[in-house]
Amino acid sequence: MYPIKRTSHSEFVPIRTLSYHVRCWGRPGTGKTPLVLLHGWMDVAASFQFVVDALAREHFIIAPDWRGFGLTASGGADSFWFPDYLADLDALLDHYAPDTPVNLVGHSMGGNVAMLYAGLRPERIRRLINLEGFGLPDTVPTQAPARLTQWMNEVKQFHLGTLSLKTYDSLDAVASRLAKNNRYLSMDKARWLAHHWSAEITPGQWTILGEAAHKITSAQLYRVDEVLSFFRNIAAPMLMVEAQDDSMTAWWRGQFTLAQHHERLESVAQVETVTVPECGHMLHHDQPQAVATLIERFIS
């Protein structure tokens, strides 16, 4: 199994009626700007371990498990709303960094949260780093009835138990699934991740630590004109880090392209874009040394 170099500790913080699990590496100190790491959809905070181990310097690192992921329960939610992630992050920074701007890093969904938050609270962000957080295809108002209908139908399915997550008969089976989904992921890392991504809910049955309600389609449309208004408010210098493997094409099949994403980034005042070779969407697993080097170079 992958041998960690830096040990984390867990804290549980009261955030908006929830007991939020936060994984921390290092300790706060004079001259240490907090480094906040936000994981993506169906991921957990421990997923950043490989990048943390690859950092050249000591940092005070804060990485929450989003509501309904990892060790943070949702309180029985039957669907999830994107604005809640923003309010959760706001409360988290009130707890850990009430008087100082932070260096904010987000992967995938976490990258989208980070960018929107940086446009809402620009004074709280010193440096902003987005790892493969591309946003979604634009929508139009006429899509709203069908979207809400889909959301209501899926909420019903959830309560009928038809949206449950797949189970696995061992940790090795979880690790094999992770490795199958990512051709760059070595088995030692997959086995380590399996211990943090899953839990034995019943004897002989392991499941990913992400609540099934996350599978429900968002009731909200993604409106690019609104998103760009957030981007224009971002004051911090921003680094956009992309993987060489273009996951956009596979996901959206022409509905949303990398070129369109780059066009949206033109609304950000200060942005640098870097491509990391030989990796896919989970670039923090595939090329942790390259990602760690980019982070430390940009926040220095």
C-alpha positions as CSV (number, residue, x, y, z in Angstrom):
1,M,0.0,0.0,0.0
2,Y,1.1,3.6,-0.6
3,P,3.3,4.8,2.3
4,I,2.2,8.3,3.4
5,K,4.9,10.9,4.2
6,R,2.8,13.5,6.0
7,T,0.2,12.5,8.6
8,S,-3.1,14.3,8.8
9,H,-5.5,14.6,11.7
10,S,-9.2,14.8,11.7
11,E,-11.4,17.5,13.2
12,F,-15.2,17.8,13.4
13,V,-16.4,21.3,13.1
14,P,-20.0,22.5,13.6
15,I,-21.0,24.0,10.2
16,R,-24.7,25.0,9.6
17,T,-26.3,22.3,11.7
18,L,-23.8,19.6,10.4
19,S,-20.8,18.1,12.0
20,Y,-18.2,18.7,9.2
21,H,-15.3,16.4,9.0
22,V,-12.1,18.3,8.1
23,R,-8.7,16.7,7.4
24,C,-5.8,18.9,8.4
25,W,-2.1,18.6,7.7
26,G,0.4,20.7,9.6
27,R,-0.4,23.5,12.1
28,P,-1.2,27.2,11.8
29,G,1.6,29.5,12.5
30,T,3.0,33.0,11.9
31,G,3.5,33.6,8.2
32,K,1.6,30.5,7.1
33,T,-1.2,31.3,4.8
34,P,-3.8,28.5,5.1
35,L,-4.0,26.3,2.1
36,V,-7.6,25.1,1.6
37,L,-8.2,22.0,-0.6
38,L,-11.7,21.3,-1.9
39,H,-12.4,17.8,-3.3
40,G,-14.7,16.9,-6.2
41,W,-17.9,15.0,-6.7
42,M,-17.8,11.4,-5.2
43,D,-14.4,12.1,-3.8
44,V,-13.1,12.8,-0.2
45,A,-10.6,15.2,1.4
46,A,-8.0,12.3,1.9
47,S,-7.8,12.2,-1.9
48,F,-5.2,15.1,-1.7
49,Q,-2.7,13.0,0.3
50,F,-0.5,12.3,-2.6
51,V,-0.2,16.0,-3.5
52,V,0.4,16.9,0.2
53,D,3.2,14.4,0.4
54,A,4.8,15.9,-2.8
55,L,4.9,19.5,-1.4
56,A,8.4,20.8,-0.8
57,R,7.5,23.0,2.2
58,E,5.4,22.7,5.3
59,H,1.9,24.3,5.1
60,F,-1.2,24.5,7.2
61,I,-3.6,22.6,5.1
62,I,-7.4,22.4,5.5
63,A,-9.4,19.9,3.5
64,P,-13.1,19.4,4.3
65,D,-15.3,16.4,3.3
66,W,-18.2,18.1,1.6
67,R,-21.7,17.4,3.1
68,G,-22.8,13.9,2.2
69,F,-19.2,12.8,1.4
70,G,-16.5,11.0,3.4
71,L,-17.1,11.4,7.1
72,T,-19.5,14.4,6.8
73,A,-23.1,13.3,7.0
74,S,-25.8,15.4,5.3
75,G,-28.3,15.2,8.0
76,G,-30.7,13.1,6.0
77,A,-30.8,15.3,2.8
78,D,-32.7,13.8,-0.2
79,S,-31.0,16.1,-2.7
80,F,-28.2,18.6,-2.7
81,W,-28.1,22.3,-3.7
82,F,-24.9,24.0,-5.0
83,P,-25.4,27.2,-2.9
84,D,-25.0,25.0,0.2
85,Y,-21.4,24.3,-0.7
86,L,-20.7,28.0,-0.9
87,A,-22.3,28.7,2.5
88,D,-20.4,25.7,4.0
89,L,-17.1,27.0,2.7
90,D,-17.9,30.5,4.1
91,A,-18.6,29.1,7.6
92,L,-15.5,26.9,7.3
93,L,-13.3,29.9,6.6
94,D,-15.0,31.8,9.5
95,H,-13.7,29.0,11.7
96,Y,-10.2,28.5,10.4
97,A,-9.2,31.8,8.9
98,P,-11.5,34.6,10.0
99,D,-9.0,37.3,9.7
100,T,-6.7,36.3,6.9
101,P,-7.1,35.5,3.1
102,V,-6.4,31.9,2.1
103,N,-4.9,30.1,-0.8
104,L,-7.9,28.2,-2.3
105,V,-7.5,25.0,-4.4
106,G,-10.4,23.1,-5.8
107,H,-10.6,20.0,-7.9
108,S,-13.5,19.3,-10.4
109,M,-16.7,20.2,-8.5
110,G,-14.5,21.8,-5.8
111,G,-12.9,23.9,-8.5
112,N,-16.3,25.2,-9.5
113,V,-17.2,26.0,-5.8
114,A,-13.8,27.8,-5.4
115,M,-14.4,30.0,-8.5
116,L,-17.9,31.0,-7.5
117,Y,-16.8,31.7,-3.9
118,A,-13.9,33.8,-5.0
119,G,-16.4,35.9,-6.9
120,L,-18.6,36.2,-3.9
121,R,-15.9,36.9,-1.2
122,P,-12.9,38.2,-3.3
123,E,-11.3,39.7,-0.2
124,R,-11.0,36.2,1.4
125,I,-8.9,34.7,-1.4
126,R,-5.2,35.4,-1.8
127,R,-4.5,32.9,-4.6
128,L,-7.0,30.7,-6.5
129,I,-6.2,27.4,-8.2
130,N,-8.7,25.4,-10.2
131,L,-7.8,21.7,-11.0
132,E,-10.0,20.5,-13.8
133,G,-13.1,22.4,-12.7
134,F,-14.8,23.2,-16.0
135,G,-18.4,24.1,-15.2
136,L,-21.4,22.8,-17.2
137,P,-23.0,23.4,-20.6
138,D,-25.2,26.5,-20.8
139,T,-28.9,26.1,-20.4
140,V,-32.0,28.1,-21.5
141,P,-35.1,29.0,-19.4
142,T,-37.3,26.6,-21.5
143,Q,-35.4,23.7,-20.0
144,A,-36.7,24.5,-16.5
145,P,-39.9,22.5,-16.5
146,A,-38.3,19.3,-17.7
147,R,-35.4,19.7,-15.3
148,L,-37.7,20.2,-12.3
149,T,-39.8,17.2,-13.4
150,Q,-36.7,15.1,-13.6
151,W,-35.6,16.2,-10.2
152,M,-39.0,15.4,-8.6
153,N,-39.0,12.0,-10.3
154,E,-35.5,11.2,-9.0
155,V,-36.3,12.3,-5.5
156,K,-39.2,9.8,-5.6
157,Q,-36.8,7.1,-6.8
158,F,-34.5,7.9,-4.0
159,H,-37.2,7.4,-1.4
160,L,-38.2,4.1,-3.0
161,G,-34.6,2.9,-2.7
162,T,-33.8,2.6,-6.4
163,L,-30.9,5.1,-6.4
164,S,-28.7,3.2,-3.9
165,L,-25.0,3.0,-4.5
166,K,-23.2,-0.1,-5.7
167,T,-21.6,-2.3,-3.0
168,Y,-18.3,-4.3,-3.2
169,D,-17.3,-7.5,-1.4
170,S,-13.9,-6.3,-0.3
171,L,-11.5,-3.3,-0.1
172,D,-9.6,-4.9,-2.9
173,A,-12.7,-4.8,-5.1
174,V,-13.0,-1.1,-4.3
175,A,-9.4,-0.6,-5.2
176,S,-9.8,-2.5,-8.5
177,R,-12.8,-0.4,-9.4
178,L,-10.8,2.8,-8.8
179,A,-7.9,1.5,-10.9
180,K,-10.2,0.4,-13.7
181,N,-11.7,3.9,-13.9
182,N,-8.2,5.5,-14.1
183,R,-5.5,4.0,-16.2
184,Y,-2.9,6.2,-14.6
185,L,-3.7,5.1,-11.0
186,S,-1.2,2.6,-9.5
187,M,-2.6,-0.2,-7.3
188,D,-0.7,0.9,-4.2
189,K,-2.5,4.3,-4.4
190,A,-5.8,2.6,-5.3
191,R,-5.6,0.4,-2.2
192,W,-4.8,3.4,0.0
193,L,-7.7,5.4,-1.5
194,A,-10.0,2.5,-1.0
195,H,-9.6,2.7,2.8
196,H,-10.7,6.4,2.7
197,W,-13.2,6.3,-0.1
198,S,-15.3,3.4,1.3
199,A,-16.6,1.8,4.4
200,E,-17.9,-1.6,5.4
201,I,-21.6,-0.7,6.0
202,T,-22.6,-4.3,6.6
203,P,-20.4,-7.4,7.0
204,G,-18.9,-8.2,3.6
205,Q,-20.3,-5.1,1.9
206,W,-18.3,-2.0,1.2
207,T,-19.7,1.1,-0.3
208,I,-18.3,4.4,-1.5
209,L,-18.5,7.2,1.1
210,G,-20.9,9.4,-0.9
211,E,-24.6,9.5,-0.2
212,A,-26.9,8.2,-2.9
213,A,-28.8,11.5,-3.1
214,H,-25.8,13.0,-4.9
215,K,-26.9,11.0,-7.9
216,I,-30.1,13.2,-8.2
217,T,-30.0,15.7,-11.0
218,S,-29.7,19.4,-9.8
219,A,-33.1,21.1,-9.9
220,Q,-31.3,24.3,-10.9
221,L,-30.3,25.2,-14.4
222,Y,-26.7,26.2,-15.1
223,R,-26.8,29.8,-16.4
224,V,-23.6,31.0,-17.9
225,D,-24.4,34.7,-17.8
226,E,-24.8,34.4,-14.0
227,V,-21.6,32.4,-13.7
228,L,-19.6,35.0,-15.6
229,S,-20.8,37.7,-13.3
230,F,-19.1,35.8,-10.5
231,F,-15.9,35.4,-12.5
232,R,-15.7,39.1,-13.2
233,N,-15.7,39.7,-9.4
234,I,-12.6,37.5,-8.8
235,A,-9.8,39.6,-7.6
236,A,-7.2,37.0,-6.8
237,P,-4.7,35.8,-9.4
238,M,-5.9,32.5,-10.7
239,L,-4.2,29.3,-12.0
240,M,-6.2,27.0,-14.2
241,V,-4.7,23.5,-14.2
242,E,-5.8,21.1,-16.9
243,A,-5.0,17.4,-17.7
244,Q,-3.5,16.5,-21.0
245,D,-6.3,13.9,-21.5
246,D,-9.3,16.0,-22.6
247,S,-12.1,14.6,-20.4
248,M,-14.5,17.3,-21.7
249,T,-14.9,15.6,-25.0
250,A,-15.8,12.3,-23.4
251,W,-18.3,13.8,-20.9
252,W,-20.2,16.3,-23.0
253,R,-19.9,15.0,-26.6
254,G,-19.9,18.5,-28.1
255,Q,-22.4,20.1,-25.7
256,F,-19.5,21.9,-23.9
257,T,-16.0,22.2,-25.2
258,L,-12.6,23.1,-23.8
259,A,-12.5,26.1,-26.1
260,Q,-15.8,27.3,-24.6
261,H,-14.4,26.9,-21.1
262,H,-11.3,29.0,-22.1
263,E,-13.6,31.6,-23.5
264,R,-15.4,31.8,-20.1
265,L,-12.1,32.2,-18.3
266,E,-11.5,35.5,-20.2
267,S,-13.9,37.0,-17.7
268,V,-11.4,36.4,-14.9
269,A,-9.0,39.4,-14.6
270,Q,-5.8,37.5,-13.9
271,V,-5.6,33.9,-15.1
272,E,-2.8,31.6,-16.1
273,T,-3.6,28.2,-17.7
274,V,-1.3,25.2,-17.5
275,T,-1.6,21.7,-18.9
276,V,-0.2,18.7,-17.0
277,P,1.1,15.9,-19.2
278,E,0.3,12.2,-18.9
279,C,-2.7,12.4,-16.6
280,G,-6.5,12.4,-16.7
281,H,-9.2,14.2,-14.8
282,M,-7.9,12.9,-11.4
283,L,-4.6,14.7,-12.0
284,H,-4.0,15.0,-8.3
285,H,-3.7,11.2,-8.2
286,D,-1.9,10.8,-11.5
287,Q,0.7,13.5,-11.3
288,P,0.8,14.7,-7.6
289,Q,4.4,16.0,-7.9
290,A,3.6,18.1,-10.9
291,V,0.4,19.5,-9.2
292,A,2.3,20.1,-5.9
293,T,5.0,22.0,-7.8
294,L,2.5,24.2,-9.6
295,I,0.6,25.0,-6.4
296,E,3.8,26.0,-4.5
297,R,5.1,28.0,-7.4
298,F,1.8,29.9,-7.8
299,I,1.2,30.7,-4.1
300,S,4.9,31.7,-3.4
